[in-house]
Amino acid sequence: MRIEVEKKLFTVDEYHRMCDTGIIGFEERTELIDGEIIKMTSPSTRHVGCANRANTFFSEAFGRRAIVSIQNPLLLNLYNEPQPDVVVLKPTPDFYSSTRFTPEHAFFVVEISESSLAFDRKVKLPRYAACGTPEVWIEDLKHGLLLVFRDLENSAYKTSLTLRRDELVSPLAFPDVAFKVEDLLG
């Protein structure tokens, strides 16, 4: 016997109201995916180090040509607001203090995956593509790889690269800047 139930999907605004009123505590690490509140694991020290490295290297390399946002939400649509580890944004005079940033504001997104690789690839990556995020990097810490997805076409990434520690990577938006994969992975 099959029982059908209907889920209550939350919108981004409802999710923010729950956070603002304390239903979801500030210390709880969550993100909204397909209208469901997903609990994120606490980052390991290695994960934190990778986020700090990306922040330092990207800030130095891009200067005022970009804003490097660490572990802040990216509004994709009515039911999706993931919290990528890094979003490299187009600069604005108010540093996004008056608006939530969306894929149209992003140069690229970085997810740091230590235990969340399957979720990042199978769940988050297609949503980033469907909403127009131009480029996504996934730092696969378990295998020592950098996975790069770019060249959007029909809501999917046409190009995917698997880079090893000894290789270099340049974001599409900044072809004049190259990073050593091993510097990003630590």
trRosetta pair geometry for C-beta under 8 A, 3 or more apart (Angstrom, degrees):
i j d omega theta_ij theta_ji phi_ij phi_ji
7 35 7.5 126 120 109 117 123
7 36 7.5 -28 166 -81 143 102
9 34 7.1 -81 -136 146 122 62
9 35 2.7 1 -166 164 101 152
9 36 6.9 -62 -126 -51 75 63
9 79 5.9 -11 163 -129 122 126
10 14 4.5 -133 -162 89 89 123
10 15 5.0 109 137 -60 127 85
10 18 7.5 -31 -151 -9 149 137
10 32 6.5 -105 89 -134 108 121
10 35 5.3 148 42 -167 50 69
10 36 7.3 120 26 -89 95 20
10 37 6.6 24 31 -44 144 92
10 79 7.5 127 84 -135 50 77
11 14 4.7 97 51 8 77 101
11 15 6.9 -135 95 -5 41 89
11 35 7.2 -15 -70 -117 37 87
11 78 5.3 -50 -138 175 95 85
11 79 6.3 -73 -116 -85 50 61
12 15 5.5 -55 -149 37 32 117
12 16 6.4 32 154 -18 65 105
12 32 6.1 174 -101 74 65 158
12 75 6.2 55 -142 -131 162 98
12 78 6.3 -138 1 -166 99 34
12 79 7.1 -137 -37 -89 79 16
12 80 7.6 -34 -67 56 107 26
12 81 4.9 101 -119 -32 108 130
13 16 5.7 -54 -148 36 32 110
13 17 6.5 34 152 -21 64 103
14 17 5.6 -51 -149 34 33 112
14 18 6.6 36 151 -20 64 102
15 18 5.8 -54 -154 32 31 111
15 19 6.7 29 149 -15 64 105
15 24 7.6 -5 -168 13 68 151
15 32 4.7 -59 -95 -70 166 139
15 37 6.7 161 -123 -88 105 99
15 81 6.7 -174 80 41 153 131
16 19 5.5 -53 -149 38 37 112
16 20 6.0 37 153 -21 69 107
17 20 5.5 -53 -140 39 32 113
17 21 6.1 18 163 -8 66 111
18 21 6.3 -62 -140 45 25 100
18 23 4.0 -74 -161 66 82 123
18 24 4.8 59 130 0 103 102
18 37 7.9 -71 86 -84 156 145
19 22 8.0 45 178 -64 27 21
19 23 7.5 -68 -56 55 24 79
19 24 4.9 -40 -88 71 63 107
19 26 7.2 88 -168 -84 92 61
22 25 6.4 22 -159 -93 66 62
24 28 5.5 -111 -177 66 80 136
24 30 5.9 -73 -167 29 136 149
24 37 7.0 -143 -93 -152 140 147
25 28 4.7 103 63 -8 82 101
28 39 7.2 -69 -178 -126 100 90
29 39 7.0 83 83 -168 71 61
29 40 4.0 -83 129 64 107 105
29 41 7.5 -44 85 72 136 15
29 42 6.6 151 11 -89 145 55
29 83 7.6 -124 -169 65 84 154
30 37 5.3 -4 -173 -175 133 94
30 38 6.3 146 -158 74 73 46
30 39 5.7 -40 -99 -101 82 47
30 40 6.3 -171 -94 0 24 89
30 83 8.0 106 99 -5 33 132
31 37 7.8 154 76 -154 28 53
31 38 5.3 -24 64 61 77 101
31 40 6.1 63 -4 -47 100 116
31 73 7.1 164 -127 -111 89 93
31 81 6.5 -145 -167 101 78 65
31 82 4.7 40 176 -136 141 48
31 83 4.5 -137 -88 3 116 91
32 35 7.0 8 -177 -111 98 15
32 36 7.2 154 -154 73 59 33
32 37 6.1 -32 -98 -97 69 57
32 38 7.3 161 -103 13 17 86
32 79 6.9 -137 150 173 110 48
32 80 6.2 -173 109 -134 86 26
32 81 4.5 38 50 44 108 87
32 82 7.5 -120 60 -64 53 40
33 36 5.9 -31 72 62 71 85
33 38 5.0 15 18 -15 114 133
33 80 5.9 34 -127 -124 43 84
33 82 6.3 45 -79 -79 92 89
33 123 6.3 30 -175 160 146 121
33 124 7.2 -78 -115 -86 128 75
33 127 7.1 -133 -144 -33 89 168
34 79 5.7 20 -152 137 25 121
34 80 6.5 23 -51 -79 40 94
34 127 7.8 -121 -52 -91 83 136
35 79 4.0 -38 -56 -153 79 116
35 80 8.0 -49 -35 -58 51 60
40 83 6.9 -74 -44 57 156 122
41 115 6.3 -2 40 67 163 127
41 116 7.0 -163 23 -55 117 113
43 47 3.8 -132 -166 95 97 131
43 48 5.1 123 122 -54 126 79
43 51 7.3 -14 -166 -9 161 135
43 112 7.8 45 -132 88 117 126
43 114 8.0 115 -146 15 67 134
44 47 4.7 104 49 3 72 102
44 48 7.1 -134 96 -2 41 86
44 114 5.9 -82 20 91 124 175
45 48 5.5 -52 -147 38 35 113
45 49 6.2 41 152 -24 66 104
46 49 5.6 -53 -150 34 31 115
46 50 6.6 32 152 -20 64 102
46 114 6.5 117 86 -98 116 139
46 141 6.3 118 133 -163 126 149
46 186 6.9 -169 -158 75 82 146
47 50 5.8 -54 -152 33 31 110
47 51 6.6 29 151 -16 64 104
47 85 7.7 -125 -179 -117 93 136
47 112 5.4 137 -148 121 81 130
47 114 5.3 -89 -71 -19 107 133
47 141 7.2 -95 -84 -32 71 160
48 51 5.7 -55 -151 37 33 111
48 52 6.3 33 151 -18 66 107
49 52 5.6 -55 -147 39 32 112
49 53 6.2 36 153 -23 66 104
49 186 5.5 59 122 -90 119 162
50 53 5.5 -49 -145 34 32 114
50 54 6.4 33 155 -18 64 103
50 85 7.6 0 105 166 103 152
50 112 4.8 142 100 -131 135 140
50 139 5.8 177 -178 113 144 162
50 141 6.9 -108 -50 -82 154 120
50 184 6.8 49 -154 165 90 63
50 185 6.7 -12 -114 -137 114 30
50 186 5.8 -109 -82 -11 76 122
51 54 5.8 -52 -148 36 30 110
51 55 6.4 34 152 -21 63 106
51 70 5.7 99 175 -151 110 114
51 71 6.7 11 -150 -37 147 106
51 85 5.2 -124 -100 -179 103 108
51 86 6.6 177 -138 -54 75 98
51 112 6.1 -100 -61 -11 82 153
52 55 5.6 -53 -148 35 31 115
52 56 6.4 28 155 -16 65 107
53 56 5.9 -60 -149 39 29 107
53 57 6.0 17 161 -9 69 112
53 183 6.7 -179 178 155 125 70
53 184 6.1 157 117 -136 125 38
53 186 6.0 -155 -36 -66 157 98
54 57 6.1 -58 -135 45 26 102
54 58 5.6 18 168 -12 65 117
54 68 7.5 -179 133 -165 83 128
54 70 7.8 143 85 -103 106 99
54 85 7.3 86 46 126 155 109
54 86 4.9 -94 128 -63 142 157
54 110 5.8 -153 -147 84 157 163
54 112 7.8 -137 -15 -63 141 119
54 184 6.2 49 -81 -140 84 89
55 58 6.4 -61 -136 43 17 104
55 59 6.0 16 164 -18 59 115
55 68 5.5 146 -135 133 62 135
55 70 5.3 -16 -83 -67 121 129
55 86 7.0 -152 -67 -110 68 116
56 59 6.1 -60 -142 38 21 108
56 60 6.3 16 161 -14 61 111
57 60 6.0 -60 -147 39 27 108
57 61 6.0 17 160 -14 65 115
57 179 6.0 79 157 -122 139 121
57 183 6.3 114 -89 137 150 122
57 184 7.0 -97 42 -86 158 74
58 61 5.9 -61 -139 43 28 106
58 62 5.7 -2 173 5 68 117
58 66 7.1 -76 166 93 101 133
58 68 4.6 129 103 -99 123 136
58 86 7.1 141 -3 -174 160 139
58 88 5.9 -126 -167 -97 140 118
59 62 6.8 -66 -128 49 18 90
59 63 7.6 76 171 -84 51 25
59 68 5.1 -96 -67 17 81 142
60 63 7.5 3 -180 -63 23 64
61 174 7.3 100 138 152 112 154
61 177 4.6 97 175 -152 122 137
61 179 7.3 -73 -56 -71 163 98
62 65 4.8 -118 -178 64 81 96
62 66 3.9 -28 158 32 147 112
62 68 7.1 140 50 -49 133 103
62 88 7.0 153 -39 -157 167 120
62 174 6.4 -89 -99 -90 94 156
62 177 7.0 -49 -71 -48 69 170
63 66 7.9 94 65 32 43 72
64 91 6.3 39 170 -92 69 157
65 91 6.8 -136 177 -20 19 123
65 174 7.3 116 113 -97 140 116
66 88 5.1 0 176 -178 140 92
66 89 6.3 136 -168 67 79 45
66 90 7.0 -59 -120 -103 68 24
66 91 6.3 -134 -112 -48 17 87
66 107 6.0 -53 -119 1 127 144
66 173 7.9 103 -81 115 128 136
66 174 7.7 -64 -31 -54 136 133
67 88 7.5 155 76 -160 46 47
67 89 4.3 -26 63 66 97 106
67 90 7.6 -2 18 83 95 21
67 91 5.5 128 -31 -101 93 62
67 92 7.4 -42 -17 23 142 73
67 95 6.1 152 -122 -138 146 76
67 96 7.1 -179 101 -4 163 113
68 86 6.6 -25 -167 -158 88 102
68 87 7.9 155 -158 79 42 47
68 88 5.8 -16 -104 -107 68 72
68 89 7.7 -171 -77 20 21 81
69 72 4.7 -70 165 37 113 126
69 86 7.1 138 77 -159 54 50
69 87 4.6 -15 63 60 109 93
69 88 7.7 -172 23 -82 75 24
69 89 5.8 42 -8 -12 115 121
69 96 7.6 -15 -81 41 139 150
69 101 7.2 171 1 33 166 152
70 85 7.0 -20 -153 167 68 57
70 86 5.9 -18 -106 -100 61 70
71 83 5.8 30 -166 166 62 107
71 84 7.7 -135 -104 96 37 41
71 85 5.9 -11 -73 -139 75 43
71 86 7.9 -15 -38 -65 53 45
72 83 6.7 -132 132 -143 8 85
72 87 6.7 -87 64 23 92 119
72 101 7.9 64 114 36 118 116
73 81 4.7 17 -171 168 122 103
73 82 7.1 160 -142 90 69 29
73 83 5.2 -50 -86 -90 61 76
73 100 7.0 -33 97 -154 105 113
74 81 6.8 175 74 -155 41 60
74 82 6.0 -12 51 67 95 77
74 83 7.5 153 8 -106 76 28
74 84 5.7 16 -5 6 129 108
74 87 5.5 151 -76 -84 119 146
74 101 6.3 -48 -125 96 68 90
74 102 7.0 112 -177 -126 74 28
74 103 7.1 74 170 -63 116 63
74 106 6.8 19 -138 -60 129 139
74 109 6.7 -40 -45 -105 168 130
74 133 7.6 47 153 -94 146 125
75 80 7.9 120 -165 96 42 65
75 81 5.3 -15 -105 -109 55 98
75 100 4.4 70 -19 130 135 128
75 101 6.8 157 23 84 92 36
75 102 4.9 -52 77 -90 92 80
76 80 3.9 -33 61 98 123 112
76 81 6.5 -161 15 -82 81 42
76 82 6.9 41 -22 9 123 88
76 102 7.2 137 -98 -147 25 80
76 103 6.6 51 -119 -30 67 108
76 127 5.8 22 -176 157 168 102
76 128 7.2 -103 -108 -97 128 43
76 130 7.9 58 178 80 122 91
76 131 4.1 -119 -163 -60 91 173
76 133 7.7 -48 -112 -41 98 110
77 80 5.2 41 44 37 82 99
77 131 5.7 -139 -35 -105 100 121
80 127 5.4 -157 -156 -175 158 135
80 131 7.1 -141 81 -48 136 147
81 100 8.0 -45 -129 -179 123 144
82 124 5.6 77 -101 -131 162 112
82 127 7.2 126 -24 93 126 136
82 128 7.8 -55 33 -66 142 91
84 87 5.5 105 70 -58 124 88
84 109 4.6 -79 -148 -168 170 109
84 110 6.5 122 165 65 114 43
84 111 5.6 -90 -142 -78 87 75
84 124 7.9 138 -87 179 87 140
85 110 5.5 -67 73 103 100 84
85 111 5.7 123 8 -131 103 34
85 112 4.4 50 -42 4 171 97
85 139 8.0 -58 55 26 154 116
86 109 7.0 154 89 -163 63 47
86 110 3.9 9 55 49 109 110
86 112 7.8 74 -4 -30 97 100
87 101 6.7 153 129 101 150 140
87 106 5.4 -79 -168 -116 101 112
87 108 7.9 -172 -151 98 50 38
87 109 5.3 -16 -106 -109 72 77
87 110 7.8 -153 -69 23 32 71
88 106 6.8 91 71 -161 54 75
88 107 4.6 -53 105 58 100 110
88 108 5.3 14 45 54 112 74
88 109 7.6 -150 20 -76 73 32
88 110 7.6 60 -18 -12 97 101
88 171 7.0 -68 71 -111 155 166
88 173 7.7 -173 111 57 123 141
89 92 7.8 -48 140 -3 119 94
89 96 6.9 -30 154 -39 166 136
89 101 5.7 -60 -116 -144 135 156
89 105 5.2 -1 -148 144 99 97
89 106 5.8 -55 -101 -103 64 52
89 107 6.7 -171 -104 2 10 86
90 105 5.4 -125 33 -165 98 61
90 106 7.5 -111 -9 -68 82 8
90 107 6.5 131 -56 -46 68 88
92 95 6.4 -169 74 -60 85 18
92 96 5.9 105 48 -53 131 63
92 105 7.7 -36 -33 -144 121 118
94 97 4.6 -107 157 37 101 96
94 98 5.3 20 112 1 156 104
96 99 6.0 -88 -149 68 69 72
96 100 7.5 50 -175 -137 109 16
96 101 5.1 -35 -128 -49 144 104
96 105 7.4 89 -92 176 122 157
101 105 4.2 -108 -155 74 95 148
101 106 6.8 108 155 -56 116 84
102 105 5.6 101 53 7 58 101
102 106 7.5 -116 110 -12 35 97
102 131 7.7 -117 -176 160 91 118
103 106 5.3 -59 -145 29 42 116
103 128 7.1 143 -99 -161 124 66
103 131 5.0 154 -14 123 144 94
103 132 4.4 141 112 86 141 82
103 133 4.2 -108 -127 -75 114 61
103 134 7.2 146 179 -16 95 67
104 132 6.6 15 -64 110 70 133
106 109 6.0 1 -176 -52 146 87
106 133 5.8 -12 77 -137 141 82
106 134 6.7 -171 100 22 89 93
107 134 6.8 -61 -172 60 31 129
107 135 7.1 -22 145 41 58 113
107 171 6.2 51 145 159 113 142
107 172 7.9 -171 179 67 84 81
107 173 4.0 -82 -155 18 111 163
107 174 7.3 37 177 -18 146 98
108 133 7.7 89 -137 169 42 93
108 134 6.4 -83 -83 80 66 91
108 135 3.8 -38 -110 81 105 104
108 136 6.7 -177 -166 -80 84 27
108 137 6.4 51 157 -9 124 97
108 171 5.1 -136 -1 -139 145 120
108 172 7.3 131 -63 31 121 89
108 173 6.7 -152 -21 9 99 118
109 128 6.2 -125 44 -135 148 140
109 133 5.6 -20 -3 -173 126 136
109 135 7.3 171 24 93 65 57
109 136 4.9 -16 66 -113 97 76
109 137 7.2 -171 93 29 49 67
110 136 7.7 158 -88 -164 30 57
110 137 4.6 -16 -109 69 78 103
110 138 7.6 162 -160 -88 55 28
110 139 6.6 33 -177 -18 102 102
111 116 7.6 -105 168 98 117 117
111 120 4.6 164 132 -143 153 132
111 124 6.6 117 -80 99 155 150
111 136 7.0 12 0 -176 102 103
111 137 7.4 -177 29 92 62 54
111 138 4.8 -13 67 -113 100 76
111 139 7.1 -158 95 24 50 72
112 138 8.0 167 -90 -161 19 54
112 139 4.6 -11 -120 57 65 118
112 141 6.8 42 -180 -36 83 116
113 116 5.0 -121 -134 71 84 75
113 117 4.2 105 158 -79 140 67
113 120 4.9 -107 -82 11 127 150
113 138 5.5 13 -4 -178 125 100
113 139 6.3 169 25 79 71 58
113 140 5.5 -17 72 -105 112 52
113 141 6.4 -168 87 10 53 85
113 142 7.5 -58 119 1 87 98
114 141 4.5 -19 -98 54 72 135
114 142 6.5 122 -157 -47 46 85
115 142 7.8 103 -80 -56 43 123
116 119 4.6 -56 -171 49 84 115
116 120 5.3 88 125 -29 92 100
117 120 5.8 -58 -142 39 28 110
117 121 6.1 16 163 -10 66 112
117 138 7.1 104 -133 164 75 131
117 140 5.7 51 -110 -122 126 92
117 142 6.7 -82 -32 22 139 126
118 121 6.1 -63 -143 44 26 103
118 122 5.6 -8 173 9 67 120
119 122 6.7 -64 -120 51 19 89
119 123 5.1 -27 -166 29 61 123
119 124 6.6 53 141 -10 72 102
120 123 7.3 -29 -72 53 9 82
120 124 5.0 -36 -142 42 46 125
120 125 6.4 68 150 -37 59 95
120 138 5.4 135 134 -126 135 128
121 124 7.7 26 -10 50 13 83
121 125 5.3 -3 -148 -2 34 138
121 138 6.7 -15 -71 -67 82 175
121 147 7.6 -14 -94 109 107 164
122 125 7.2 39 -23 35 11 106
122 126 7.4 -6 179 -6 33 113
123 126 7.2 -83 -170 35 15 99
123 127 7.0 0 154 -8 57 116
124 127 5.7 -69 -154 41 36 110
124 128 6.2 38 154 -23 73 104
125 128 5.7 -52 -147 33 32 112
125 129 6.5 29 156 -16 64 106
125 136 6.0 -179 -125 94 81 160
125 138 7.4 -46 -78 -49 117 132
125 149 6.4 88 -153 15 115 169
125 157 7.6 -64 176 0 105 128
126 129 5.6 -55 -147 39 35 112
126 130 6.1 36 155 -22 68 107
126 156 7.6 -19 -128 -108 76 78
127 130 5.6 -49 -139 36 32 112
127 131 6.3 15 163 -5 63 112
128 131 6.4 -75 -151 47 23 98
128 133 3.9 -50 -178 36 89 140
128 136 5.2 78 117 -65 158 139
129 132 7.9 60 -180 -55 29 18
129 133 6.7 -70 -71 48 31 89
129 136 7.8 -81 -57 -4 78 131
129 149 7.4 -75 -73 145 110 132
129 152 6.2 169 -150 -121 80 98
129 155 5.5 100 134 173 91 56
129 156 5.3 44 164 -112 147 30
129 157 5.5 -109 -102 -32 126 80
130 155 4.6 33 -111 -164 55 115
132 152 6.7 64 -136 -160 50 171
133 136 6.0 56 119 -57 126 100
133 152 7.9 150 74 -72 45 133
134 150 7.0 18 152 -139 69 81
134 152 6.3 -98 -129 -13 48 121
134 172 6.7 -119 145 63 116 136
134 173 7.4 87 101 -49 145 108
135 148 7.2 -12 -171 -170 101 86
135 149 6.8 162 -157 87 53 58
135 150 4.4 2 -113 -100 92 95
135 171 6.3 147 93 -153 158 85
135 172 5.4 175 -58 14 144 115
135 173 7.4 -139 15 -13 137 96
136 148 7.7 162 88 -154 50 43
136 149 4.6 -4 59 58 92 108
136 150 7.7 -172 27 -66 55 60
136 157 7.3 -100 33 -70 103 146
137 146 6.1 -16 -167 -174 105 99
137 147 7.0 146 -161 79 51 54
137 148 5.4 -13 -106 -103 78 71
137 149 7.7 -169 -77 23 33 71
137 169 7.4 102 -115 151 132 155
138 146 7.4 156 77 -161 48 50
138 147 4.2 -10 57 59 99 108
138 149 7.7 38 -6 -5 99 107
139 146 5.9 -20 -106 -109 61 76
139 184 6.1 -138 -104 138 125 109
139 185 5.9 175 -160 -95 110 75
140 143 4.8 -10 131 46 119 98
140 144 7.2 -35 97 34 85 16
140 145 4.3 1 57 62 119 89
140 146 7.2 -163 20 -83 82 24
140 147 5.9 67 -24 -15 113 105
141 144 7.3 27 -163 -74 31 43
141 185 6.6 160 -110 -151 67 92
144 164 7.1 33 123 -150 95 69
144 165 5.6 -30 167 -50 109 110
144 185 6.0 86 -145 175 63 159
145 162 5.7 -19 -170 -168 131 87
145 163 6.6 138 -166 71 72 49
145 164 6.4 -42 -111 -97 75 50
145 181 7.8 -29 -156 179 34 139
146 162 7.8 149 77 -160 48 41
146 163 4.4 -21 63 64 97 106
146 167 7.9 -136 42 74 115 109
146 169 6.1 -94 109 -35 148 153
146 181 4.7 -137 -2 -136 129 110
146 184 6.4 56 -87 78 132 139
146 185 6.9 -124 -57 -53 95 109
147 160 6.8 -9 -173 -171 90 97
147 161 7.2 161 -157 82 43 55
147 162 5.8 -13 -105 -105 72 67
147 163 7.7 -169 -76 22 25 76
148 159 7.7 -20 113 122 91 96
148 160 6.9 158 83 -156 54 47
148 161 4.2 -5 56 54 105 103
148 162 8.0 -160 22 -70 75 25
148 163 6.4 40 -9 -9 113 115
148 169 6.2 178 -67 -141 144 130
149 157 3.9 -16 -180 -161 98 174
149 159 7.2 154 -153 89 42 62
149 160 5.2 -7 -101 -105 75 82
149 161 8.0 -158 -65 23 36 68
150 157 6.1 67 30 -151 13 109
150 158 7.8 -47 101 54 51 75
150 159 5.0 -23 69 69 78 111
150 161 7.9 1 18 2 103 105
150 172 5.5 150 -154 -40 143 131
151 157 6.4 90 64 -164 67 66
151 158 4.1 -73 112 54 111 105
151 159 4.2 73 25 6 126 106
152 155 7.3 8 -169 -102 101 18
152 156 7.2 143 -148 73 61 27
152 157 6.2 -45 -91 -97 54 54
152 158 7.1 149 -132 -5 4 91
153 156 6.4 -36 71 66 65 75
153 157 7.9 86 24 -145 73 15
153 158 4.6 45 15 -52 119 118
157 160 6.0 91 114 -65 122 86
161 169 7.8 159 100 -114 141 107
163 167 4.4 -128 -164 79 97 136
163 168 8.0 -108 -158 65 138 19
163 169 5.6 -104 -29 -63 176 113
163 181 5.0 -169 127 -80 114 144
164 167 5.3 96 57 -4 65 109
164 181 6.5 147 109 75 27 156
165 180 7.9 26 174 163 58 90
165 181 5.2 -141 -129 95 28 107
165 182 4.0 59 -172 -75 90 94
165 185 6.3 -86 -108 45 89 142
166 180 7.9 -35 -149 -159 27 97
166 181 7.3 -18 28 47 17 111
166 182 6.8 29 -73 -30 39 120
167 180 7.8 148 89 -150 32 57
167 181 5.2 35 65 -7 76 128
168 178 4.5 10 179 179 123 119
168 179 6.7 148 -156 72 70 35
168 180 6.0 -45 -99 -94 70 48
168 181 7.2 -139 -93 -22 20 81
169 178 6.8 146 71 -154 29 70
169 179 5.5 -27 63 60 83 89
169 181 6.1 82 -9 -72 111 85
169 184 7.9 -26 42 -7 127 146
170 174 6.5 -132 -176 96 87 72
170 175 5.3 71 143 -135 138 45
170 176 7.7 139 -152 39 130 18
170 177 5.9 142 -136 81 89 55
170 178 4.8 -50 -71 -93 95 69
170 179 7.4 149 -84 11 45 73
171 174 4.7 44 65 39 103 91
171 175 7.8 -113 80 -64 52 44
171 177 7.0 3 29 72 91 107
172 175 7.1 -2 -157 -62 30 87
174 177 4.3 -8 142 29 117 114
179 183 6.0 -122 -178 66 88 122
179 184 5.8 64 146 -44 130 111
180 183 4.2 91 70 -4 96 105
180 184 7.3 -173 92 -5 55 80
181 184 5.8 -59 -157 37 39 108
181 185 6.1 22 153 -8 73 113
182 185 5.8 -60 -135 48 34 104
182 186 7.8 -148 173 18 58 7
183 186 7.8 28 -179 -70 25 41
